[in-house]
């Protein structure tokens, strides 16, 4: 399996896990539908809804080197709902320091994940 297919597969697994956890808390996750009228350079992976109202947007970050903070900043400034970054546990400190450099320290929340193989 090549690297790009692994990333797509891993993102799909994370979408399912995040969706199940939020469903247990009474929220619903939907895949983001790209609207042709609202073209934004960066698109979230999931939309979090509670009672049909959007309460957040989730970006799944597999490699923090691929995260473009300038595009993320423009997305956050245009967004009217909270933004969540799903990152591997332990890597949030590096991302948070970069977010602070762009003035986004308190505007992004984290969903932490880690896998253990037994």
C-alpha positions in Angstrom: 0.0 0.0 0.0 1.5 3.3 -1.0 1.8 6.3 1.5 -1.2 8.3 0.1 -3.6 5.3 0.4 -2.4 4.7 4.0 -3.2 8.3 4.9 -6.7 8.1 3.4 -7.3 4.8 5.2 -6.1 6.1 8.5 -8.2 9.3 8.2 -11.3 7.2 7.5 -10.6 5.1 10.7 -10.2 8.3 12.7 -13.4 9.8 11.3 -15.3 6.7 12.5 -13.7 6.7 15.9 -14.3 10.4 16.5 -17.9 10.0 15.2 -18.6 7.2 17.6 -17.2 9.1 20.6 -19.2 12.1 19.8 -22.3 10.0 19.2 -22.0 8.7 22.7 -22.1 12.3 23.9 -25.3 13.1 21.9 -23.6 14.8 18.9 -23.5 13.8 15.3 -20.6 14.0 12.9 -21.0 14.5 9.1 -18.5 14.4 6.3 -17.9 17.9 5.0 -19.6 18.5 1.6 -17.7 20.8 -0.6 -20.0 23.7 -1.7 -18.9 25.2 -5.0 -20.1 28.6 -3.9 -18.0 28.7 -0.8 -14.5 27.8 -2.1 -12.0 27.8 0.8 -8.4 26.7 0.3 -8.5 24.3 3.3 -11.5 22.0 4.0 -12.4 20.3 7.3 -12.7 16.6 7.5 -15.8 16.5 9.8 -18.6 18.7 10.8 -19.9 18.3 14.4 -23.6 18.9 14.9 -25.8 18.9 18.0 -29.6 19.0 17.5 -29.0 19.9 13.8 -26.9 23.0 14.7 -23.2 23.1 13.7 -21.1 23.3 16.8 -17.6 22.7 15.3 -15.4 21.7 12.5 -12.7 19.0 12.7 -9.4 18.8 10.9 -7.6 15.5 11.2 -3.8 16.1 11.2 -1.7 13.0 10.4 1.5 14.9 9.8 2.0 18.4 11.3 4.5 19.2 8.5 1.6 19.1 6.0 -0.5 21.6 8.0 -0.5 25.0 6.4 -1.0 27.5 9.2 -1.6 30.5 7.0 -4.5 28.8 5.3 -5.8 27.5 8.6 -5.7 31.1 10.0 -7.8 32.4 7.1 -10.3 29.6 7.6 -10.6 30.2 11.3 -11.1 33.9 10.8 -14.0 33.2 8.3 -15.5 30.4 10.3 -18.3 31.1 12.8 -18.0 27.8 14.7 -15.1 26.4 16.8 -12.3 24.6 15.0 -10.9 21.3 16.4 -7.6 19.7 15.4 -7.4 15.9 15.8 -3.7 15.2 16.4 -1.7 12.4 17.8 -1.1 12.6 21.5 2.2 14.3 22.3 2.3 16.3 19.1 -0.1 19.0 20.2 2.7 21.0 21.9 4.5 21.6 18.6 1.3 22.6 16.9 0.2 24.8 19.7 3.5 26.7 19.6 3.0 27.3 15.9 -0.6 28.4 16.5 0.6 30.9 19.0 2.9 32.4 16.5 0.0 33.0 14.2 -2.2 34.4 17.0 -4.6 31.4 17.1 -3.8 30.1 20.6 -7.2 30.2 22.1 -9.2 29.7 19.0 -8.4 26.1 18.3 -9.3 23.1 20.4 -7.6 19.7 20.3 -8.9 16.1 20.0 -6.1 13.8 20.9 -5.7 10.3 19.7 -3.2 7.5 20.1 -3.0 3.9 19.0 -1.5 1.1 20.9 -0.7 -2.2 19.3 -0.7 -5.1 21.8 
